[in-house]
Amino acid sequence: MLKLIPDRLRSRKLWISVATSCLVVLVVAVFDIPEEQATTIVSGICGTAAAYLLAQGYTDGQSAKLKG
């Protein structure tokens, strides 16, 4: 089943980025949240996603060093 999905679409970093974008759009455009609260929520979502992506990138880099 996994052979049907190309390797580049199996990336956790890609899907975290997509999920972050969707959450930001939901908070800003769909939910009726005051601007101050929306800014805080979006900052939290983006900050958490950025920390995860940086940590994963670092881990992947260290893993590549050990393999090669």
C-alpha positions, 0 to 999 in steps of 0.5 A: 500500500505504501508503494502507491504513495511517492517518497516525497509525500511520506515526509512528516515535515511536509504534513506538519507544514500542511497541517499548520497552514490549515490550522492557521487558515481555520483560526484566521478565516473560519472561526470567529475569534477576536484579533488579539486571541487569533494572533496569540493562537497563530503564534503558538501554532507556528512556534510549535510547528517551527520547533518541531520542524527544526528539531526534525531537520537537525535529527535527519541531518545527524542521522545522515552524517552517521550513515554516510 
